[in-house]
Amino acid sequence: MAHSHGHTPAAWTGSIIAFVGFCVGSAFMVVAQPVGVIAGLALTLAGAVVGGLMRAAGLGQKKSNGMTAEELQAYKQAHAKAHS
């Protein structure tokens, strides 16, 4: 797992927009205004879209392909050596 899990501009922006949308939708649900609830839902979904677009633009966490075969073999050897 990467050390910056979730600490990227894309993650923060998407989460904040979705949180605001959730708050808007919740507030309008309490006052029984369906249009506001739908607007809050749309804003929440917009947070996911914006976060995804920002990640695609390079502002998100990079994908990790895991260990290479050589790294895995070295890890296994070190692990076996440490436990023998």
URFENRA-V227278 format. One line per field, one symbol per residue. ss: DSSP state (a for helix, b for strand, c for the rest). phi: phi as a letter, one per 40 degrees, with the letter a starting at -180 (. if undefined). Layout:
ss=???
phi=???
This chain:
ss=ccccccccaaaaaaaaaaaaaaaaaaaaaacccaaaaaaaaaaaaaaaaaaaaaaaaaacccccccccaaaaaaaaaaaaaacc
phi=.ccbdgcbdccccccccccccccccccccccfbdccccccccccccccccdccccccgcbcccbcgccdcccccccccccccbb
